[in-house]
């Protein structure tokens, strides 16, 4: 199986298929366990670029790549009597997408072939972008009478976006406008939930680059459409929209934009309905004053986050503690609510947790609660 998977699915350190890919601040992706061992060993440089890292290097989940790895199906070879014909040149397939004489089924077949080849070969992906694939793909995304064409074009855009050297170029070629139109539902033909999920995942992939975070966040209705998708979407599209918000809101200006779009109540309701990815965004929004003010106004905020501490995953607990710590640091009212919810005892229990960030966040919240209320 590993031999059939693309090289970029493998961790540059372990050379094994990544089970939990994360992005270092250098922009390169590693398996979490491998890069964590590298950092724990005292290294403070990127293993690839050798450039220095911050003292507390953040590891951002690469949800787009993880989804691709989990959904990847290798081709099963079947015996054939004659050698298979050579693959068409990418230029030939691209011309099929642009020709007015090509039928929808012909364009769909070309997209299938391009996607299959692009999944397995980074050089082919670079050749595609150099050959001018993006405008024809955007035309397919604009297709209002063939949702399969739009979905397959979005899938190929997502694959192209995973290569670091493509990310800025794709944004420069106008990809963000089409993705926002699909997510917001303003694109022609009422995009399907799968198309909206793919568009949100592609925004997450593009937002790995800092300059893209700023560009996407400033694009009209980009963050607003993601907030609306978290509010109104179902299943995968809702989760992917929350993931995109998390990626974008690591850029400080985008936190304010998200709050202004009403993200805080939408996210807290989603957390209460079981969307744990939303609590990660809440944890990030709590870092800004506007976000904390909205959380203070939301009735039941502390109770919702407390339930995550009792029932959530380790990552959910980590971000719920982060949000509560930010909230209680400047609010005696929130601190009193947290104490009534029994969070002093809960935090004490987390001091022995296996997750170092959970321990650290629990300790900080414990100090805040004790300090605000003079509890020894």
N, C-alpha and C positions, 0 to 999 in steps of 0.2 A: 504493500500500500504506500509506504513512505517513498519508494522509488518513483511512484507515479505522480506524486504531488509536486507542485511548482516549488522552485528553490526558495521563493520569498515566503513560503509557509514555514521555513525552518529557522530556528533561532541562530543568529550569527555566533553565539558562544557555544552552545551545546551541539549545534548542527542537527538537532532533533526537531520533529514537528512541534510547533508551539501549541500548548493547551490553554495558556492564559497570556496572550500577547499584550504587551504594554509598551507605551511610547515614552522614551526618555526625553529630557528637555532638548537634547541635540537633534531630535526629530527622527531618530532611528528606533526600530521596534525590536524587542527581545522577549523571550519567554520570562514571565515574572520571576519564577524560581531562580533562573540563571542570573539575571541582572541583580536580583536581591542578594545572591551569594557574592557577586562581584562587589557590590556596595558594602556588604557586611564585612568583607575582607579589608576594608579601609580604602578602596580605590575611589578617587574623586575625579575621574576623567571618563569620557565616553569610550567604551572599548573599541569603537570603530574610528571616530574622528580624533581621539586622544585629547580633545578639548576639555577644559575644566568644567566641572558641574557645580551647581549650588551646594551649600553645606547640607541642606535637606532636599535631596533630589526627589522630585515628584514623579510617580509612575502613573501615566494616564492610560486607562484601558483602551486598547485598540479594538473596539467592538465591531467595526466594519470588517477587519481582517479575521477576527474570531468567527464571525458569522460566515464568511467565505470558506474558512477551513472546515467548519462543522457541516456546511451544506455541500461541500465539494464531493462530486461523484466521479471517480476515475473511469476512463473509458475501458470497457472490457473488450479485448481483442477477439474477433471471431474469424475462424478460418475462411479464406476466400480463395477461389481457384486461380485468380490472376492478381498480379501486383496492383495495389491501389494507385489511382492516378495521382500525380503531384498536386499539392494544395494550390488553389488559385492564388495569384499574387494579390497582396492587400489592395493595391491600386485598382485591380479588376473588381474586387468586392465592393470597394468604396464607390466606384463609378456606378455600380448597380443601385446603390442607395440614392445617388443623385440623379439618375436618369429618369426622365418623365415617362419613358416607355416601360419602365420596370413595374411589374405588378406588386401588390402588397405581399403576396406569398414569395415572390422572388427576393424582395428586400428582406423579408423575415429569414429566408434561407441564408442570405449573405450575413446577416447579423449573427445567426447561429454559428456559422463557420468562423467569423471574426472573434466571437466570444470564446469559442472552444480553443482557438489558437492563442488568444491573448492570456487566457488563464494560466498557460503553461510556460510562457516564454517572455521574459522581461524585455529582451531585445526586440521581439515582435511588437510589444506594446509601444516601445519607443519609436519603432518604425511607423506604427499606425499614427501616432500623434504628429510625427514629422511629415506624414503623407496627407495631412489635412482631414483626419477623420472627424474632428469635433463638429464643424458646421453640418455635415450630413446627419450626424447623430442628433443634433439639436432639432433638425427638421423632422426627424422621426419622433422625437419627444413631443413636437407640436402636432403630431398626427391626431386628428379628431375622430377618425372613423375606424381606427384599428388599434385597440388597446394593447394587443400583444406586441405590436411594433413598438409602441411607446415603452412598454415594460422591458423588452429586450434591449432597446437603446439605452435605457437607464442602467440596466445591468452591466452593459459594456462601459458606460461612463464610470460606474463605481469601480470596476476592475482597473481602468486607466488611472483613476484617482489614487490608487494605493501606492503608486510609484512616486517617491518624493519629488523627483524632477518634473513631474506633470502637474503638481498641485496648483502652483501659482499660475501656470499657463492656462489651465482649464478655467480658472476664475477670470483671467484676462480675456478669454474667448467668449464670455457671456453665459457660462454654465449656471451661475447662481440665479440669474433671472428665470431660467426655465425650471430649475428645481423649486424655487419659491412658488412659481405659478402652479406646479403640480401639487405641492404640499397644501397650498391655500385653496385648491379646487378651482382657481380661475382659469386654468388651462382648458383649452377646448375639449369637449367630449367627456367631461366629468371623470377625471382619473380614478382608477380603481384603488382600493386600499393597499394592494401590493405595490402599485406605482408610488403612492405617497410614502410608504415605508422605505422603498429604495431611494427615493429622493432625499429623505431625511438621513439615511445612512451615508449617502454620498456627501452631504453637507458635513457630517461628522468627520469623514475621511479628509475632506478639504481643510477642515478647521484645525488639523494637526499643526499647520504652519501658522506662526504668530500673525504675520501680515494678513493672512486670509481670515483669521478670527475678526480682525478689525474691519476688513472689507465686507465680509458677510453680515456682521452685526449692524453695520451702517446701511446695508441695502434696505430700501423701503419694504416693510412688511415681512422681512425675513424672520426675525424673532417673534413677531406677532403671530405669524402663520404657524410656527412651531408650538407656541403656547396654545393656540386654538386646536391644534391636532392632539395635543395632550388632553385637552378638555373634551373634545368631541370624538376622537378616534377610538378604534377598537384594537385590542390585542397587539400585534406586532407594530402597527403604525404608531400607536400610542407610546410604546416602549422606545422605538427608534427616535421619535420626536424628543422624548426626554433625554435620550443619550446625546442628541445633537445640541440641546440646550446646555447640557453639562460641559460639552467640549467648548462651546462658544463662550460660556460664562466664566471660564478660567481667565478670560480677558476682562479686566475690571470695568471698562466702559459698558460692556455688554450686560453686566449684572444690573446696572441702573436701567438699561433699556428693557430688560426682561421684567423688572419690577413695574415699570411704567405700563407694560402691556398686560398687567394683571396676573403675572406668573405665580405669585406666592399663594393666593387662595386656590388657584387651579392645581398647583403641585401638592399642596397639603391635602386637598380632597382626594387626589389620586393616591397619595401615600395611604390615606385612610381606607381606600378601596383595594389596597394590596399591591400597587405599583411601586416596588421598592426602588427602582431606578430614580423615581422622582425625589426620594429623600436625599440622594446625592446632589441633586440640583439645589434643594433647599439648603443643604449644608454650605454650598458655595455662595448662594445669595445672602446667607446670614453674615457673610463677611462685609457686606456694605450696609451703611446706615439706613438707606431706604428699604432694604430688604428686611432688616430687623424691625423697623417701624411697622411694616405690613404684617409681620408675624405677631407682633404684640397686639395688633388690632384684630387678628383672626381668632375668634372664639374657639377654644379647644386645641390650639396649636401645641401647647406643652403636653396635653394628654395624647395627642396623635403621635408625637415623637417618643413619648414614654412607651407607647405600645410597640413601637419599632424596637426599643431597647429590650422589651420582654420577648418579642416573637421574631425579630428580624435576623437576617444573616449577619455574619461578622462585618461585612462591608456596610450593610445597612446600619448596624449599630455604630460603626465608626463615624458615619456622617450624621446620624441623629445626635450623637454626643457632641460633634462639632457644632451643629446648629444650636443645640441647647446651651452650650458653653458661650457662644457668641451672644445669644439672646439674654441669658441670665447675667452676663458680665455687666450690662448697663441697665438692668431692670430688676428692682426689688420685687415687683409684682410677679414677674416670671419666675424669680427665684423662690418665692413663697409657694407658687403653684407647683414647682418642681419638687419642693420638699413635701408638700401634701401628697404628691404622687409617689412618694417613697424613693426618690432618686438618690438620696444619700446612701441608703443601703444598697441600691442597685449599682451605684458607682464603686462602692467598696468591693462588691463581687467582681467587677470588671478589672480591678487592679491585678488580678491573677490571670487575666486572659492571655491566650497564646499570641494574639495579635498585638504587636508593639504599639500600633497607632490607637487601638482601642484602649490600651492601658494608659497611654499618654493623654488622650482626650478625656478619659474618665477621671484621671488625676486632676486635670485642669478644672473640670466641672466641679469636682468635689471641693477644691480650694475656693472656687467662686461661691458656691452655696454656703460654705462655712464662713467665708469672709463677709459676704453680704448680710448674713444673719447672725454673726458673732457666735457660731456654733463650734465647740471644741471637738 
